[in-house]
């Protein structure tokens, strides 16, 4: 993922890409939302950011520490909003890595 972000030039203009920008792009590609949700699911055993559909019928993002502690949990009604929040945080986590 680091190499992909590097190849796209994200590191040079990361501050010009906002969560609303990501949400707008995801809104045009519902399949991309599902792919990001799957990406999060695939890395579930690792620490870092996640996005998931919760038991209350909403979507949540959060940060899982290496010790397994949950931090910064946020809840959204719409999957595209949660996904955009996840994507921005995940990309920044990779960038700052």
C-alpha positions, 0 to 999 in steps of 0.5 A: 500500500505504501508503494501504491500511495507513493506511485500516485503522488499522494505523499506530495499532496495529501493535505489537498485531499479531504474526507469530503473529497474522498466521500464524493469519489466513493459516492460515484463508485459504490463498488469501491466502498465495498472493496474498502470495507473488504480491505478493512476486514482482511486486515482485521487481525492487525492494529490500525484503523478499521471500518465495519457494519455494527450490531446497531445497523450503523457503520463505525470506524475506530483505531485498534491498538497493538494491545487490542484496545479500541480508540477513537470510535466514530459511528455513521449512519451511511456506509459511504461516510464511514468509508471516507473517514476510514480511507483518509485515516488509513492513508494518513496512518500509512503515510506517517507510518 
